[in-house]
Amino acid sequence: MRIGKQDAPYTAICTSDADSITVRGHDLCGDIIGKMDFTSYFWLLVTGNEPTDVQKFFANAVLAAIAEHGLVPSVVAARMTYAAAPEAFHSAVAAGLLGCGSVVLGSAEVAGRFYADLVTEVGATGKQAAEVASAGVRTLRATKQAIPGFGHPQHSAGDPRALLLLKMAEEHGIVGEHIGMLYALRDCLPETLGRPLPINVNGAIPAVMLDVGFPVGALKGISLLARTASLIGHLHEEIERPIGFIMSGAAAAAIDYDGPEPAA
């Protein structure tokens, strides 16, 4: 059965023969192992090009910014999965990544696509960023959608990670259309939403990465790669200092049953 396109049977990422392994046009043993840092290798694998110094700097920065934030849902899922299946470390990592969606962890991708679409609209229509940003927010609010990249349940005065990333973007002179759109959205919120909201890390990350040339289609990979490192750390701690069943018990204790009682 033929499913999908069948006319482009190629990959530009990797090939090998009896004597060598080639990755994105580089000899793995001669050019990469021991010579290229992992963040640069990640960039090369995704884009086909080695990053510039500035691109590598910001890739490192955002990976560090999003890797760890305590016992968030992805970590809880991973640790509880390991507690139930300690023979399956890889399954516990996978459990932590499967919830990477539009609310937690994967929200940088949602925000990035939103900003990129608004930037494209500015280019296509010639409208000002402020006008396009305001219309974008009104469209989201009309369907009761959140404004991606804004607000935080804990850092209400401003997400320190986002503030630092944007400060570094200013210092390195890489502020472009996407960070500009992020600022336009921030500035229109008091009028369109009725109140200001702080930029969170999942707003700063895609804006910064898009402005340094990272592809919008791979934005979720930033969060996945970073959180994988954190999950491995949490699972190693789970082996030595288990809390998975403590969290499970705490969840059971915190939630009351309100279903029907058995018939008398």
C-alpha positions in Angstrom: 0.0 0.0 0.0 1.4 3.4 -1.0 0.7 6.0 1.7 1.9 9.6 1.3 4.4 11.1 -1.1 6.7 8.5 -2.7 8.8 10.7 -5.0 11.6 11.9 -2.7 13.5 9.0 -1.2 16.4 11.0 0.2 17.9 12.2 3.5 20.6 14.9 3.9 21.4 14.1 7.5 23.5 10.9 7.7 25.1 8.1 5.6 27.8 5.6 6.2 30.1 3.0 4.5 32.5 0.4 5.7 35.1 3.1 6.6 33.3 6.2 7.6 30.1 7.9 8.9 29.1 11.2 7.4 26.7 13.6 9.2 25.5 16.7 7.4 28.6 16.6 5.2 31.0 16.2 8.1 33.1 13.2 8.9 31.8 12.1 12.3 35.1 10.8 13.6 37.3 13.3 11.8 35.3 16.5 12.2 32.8 16.1 15.1 33.7 13.7 17.9 36.0 15.5 20.3 36.0 18.7 18.2 32.4 20.0 18.1 30.4 20.7 21.3 27.0 19.2 21.6 25.0 22.4 21.2 26.8 23.1 17.9 26.1 19.5 16.8 22.4 19.8 17.7 22.3 23.0 15.5 24.1 21.2 12.7 21.8 18.2 12.8 18.6 20.4 12.7 19.7 23.1 10.2 22.5 21.5 8.2 24.9 24.4 9.2 27.2 24.9 12.0 26.0 27.8 14.2 27.8 31.1 14.4 29.2 32.1 17.8 26.1 34.2 18.5 23.7 31.4 17.5 25.6 28.9 19.7 25.5 31.4 22.6 21.8 31.8 22.5 21.1 28.1 21.9 23.1 27.3 25.0 21.3 30.0 26.9 17.7 28.9 26.1 18.6 25.2 26.7 19.7 26.1 30.1 16.7 28.4 30.7 14.1 25.7 30.0 15.7 22.5 31.2 14.7 22.6 34.9 11.8 24.2 36.9 11.2 21.8 39.8 8.4 19.2 40.1 6.5 20.3 37.0 4.0 17.8 35.3 6.7 16.3 33.0 9.0 15.5 36.0 6.1 14.2 38.1 5.0 11.9 35.3 8.5 10.6 34.8 9.3 10.0 38.5 6.0 8.3 39.1 6.4 6.1 36.0 9.9 5.1 37.2 8.5 4.3 40.6 6.0 1.9 39.0 8.4 0.5 36.4 12.0 0.8 37.6 13.2 -1.6 34.9 12.2 0.9 32.2 14.3 4.1 32.6 13.7 5.0 29.0 9.9 4.7 29.4 10.1 7.1 32.4 11.9 9.6 30.2 9.3 9.1 27.5 6.5 9.6 30.0 7.9 12.9 30.9 8.1 14.1 27.3 4.7 12.9 26.1 3.0 15.7 27.8 4.9 18.4 26.0 1.9 20.3 24.7 0.3 23.7 24.3 0.1 24.5 28.0 3.3 23.1 29.5 6.8 22.8 27.9 5.5 22.8 24.3 4.1 26.3 24.6 7.3 27.8 23.1 6.4 26.3 19.8 2.8 27.6 20.0 4.2 31.1 20.8 6.8 31.0 18.1 4.4 30.1 15.4 2.0 32.9 16.6 4.8 35.5 16.5 6.1 34.2 13.1 2.6 34.4 11.6 2.2 38.0 12.8 5.6 39.0 11.5 4.7 37.4 8.1 1.5 39.5 8.2 3.4 42.7 8.8 5.6 41.9 5.8 2.7 41.0 3.5 0.4 43.9 4.4 2.8 46.7 5.3 0.9 47.3 8.5 2.7 48.4 11.7 3.7 45.7 14.2 1.5 47.3 16.9 -1.6 47.2 14.7 -1.0 43.5 13.8 -0.2 42.6 17.4 -3.4 44.2 18.7 -5.5 42.4 16.1 -3.8 39.1 16.9 -4.6 39.4 20.6 -8.2 40.4 19.9 -8.6 37.3 17.6 -7.3 35.0 20.3 -9.5 36.6 23.0 -12.6 36.3 20.8 -12.1 32.5 21.0 -11.1 32.6 24.7 -7.5 31.5 23.9 -4.5 32.4 26.1 -1.9 34.8 24.8 1.1 32.5 24.1 4.3 33.5 25.9 2.6 35.8 28.5 1.8 35.4 32.1 3.2 33.1 34.8 1.5 31.6 37.9 4.6 32.2 40.1 6.7 35.0 38.5 3.9 37.6 38.3 6.3 40.5 38.5 8.3 39.1 35.5 9.8 35.8 34.6 13.5 36.2 35.5 14.6 33.8 32.7 12.7 35.8 30.1 14.0 39.1 31.4 17.6 37.8 31.2 17.3 36.3 27.7 15.8 39.5 26.4 18.5 41.6 28.1 21.2 39.4 26.5 19.5 39.8 23.1 19.7 43.6 23.5 23.3 43.4 24.6 24.3 41.1 21.6 22.3 43.2 19.1 20.2 40.4 17.8 16.8 42.0 18.4 14.8 41.5 15.2 11.3 41.2 14.0 10.2 38.4 16.3 11.4 40.1 19.5 10.0 43.3 18.2 6.6 41.5 17.8 6.9 40.1 21.3 7.3 43.6 22.6 4.4 44.9 20.4 2.2 42.2 22.0 3.3 43.1 25.5 2.6 46.8 24.9 -0.9 46.2 23.5 -2.1 44.0 26.3 -3.2 46.7 28.7 -5.6 48.0 26.1 -6.7 44.8 24.3 -6.8 42.5 27.4 -7.5 45.1 30.1 -4.3 44.4 32.1 -0.6 43.9 31.5 1.0 40.4 31.5 4.7 39.6 31.9 6.6 37.9 29.2 7.4 34.4 30.2 10.3 32.1 29.2 8.2 30.4 26.6 7.7 33.8 24.9 11.3 34.9 25.1 12.8 31.6 23.9 11.0 31.4 20.5 11.4 35.1 19.8 15.2 35.0 20.5 15.7 31.7 18.6 13.8 32.9 15.6 15.7 36.1 15.5 19.0 34.2 15.5 17.9 32.0 12.6 16.6 28.8 14.2 13.7 27.2 12.2 10.2 27.6 13.5 9.3 24.0 12.7 12.0 22.7 15.2 11.2 25.0 18.1 9.6 22.3 20.2 12.9 20.4 19.9 14.5 23.0 22.1 12.2 22.2 25.0 12.3 18.4 24.4 16.1 18.3 24.3 16.5 20.6 27.4 13.9 18.8 29.4 15.4 15.4 28.6 18.5 16.4 30.4 16.5 17.4 33.4 14.4 14.2 33.4 17.6 12.1 33.4 18.8 14.0 36.5 15.4 13.6 38.2 15.3 9.9 37.5 18.8 9.4 38.7 17.7 11.1 42.0 14.6 8.9 42.0 16.8 5.8 42.0 18.8 7.1 45.0 16.0 9.1 46.8 12.6 7.9 45.6 9.6 10.2 45.9 7.4 8.8 43.1 5.1 6.9 45.5 5.1 9.9 47.9 3.8 12.1 45.1 1.3 9.4 44.2 0.0 9.2 47.8 -0.1 13.0 48.1 -2.3 13.1 44.9 -4.7 10.5 46.3 -4.9 12.4 49.6 -5.5 15.7 47.9 -8.4 14.6 45.7 -11.8 13.8 47.2 -14.3 11.4 45.7 -17.6 13.0 44.6 -19.1 10.2 42.6 -22.3 8.3 43.4 -22.4 6.0 46.4 -23.2 2.3 46.0 -26.9 1.5 46.0 -28.2 0.6 49.5 
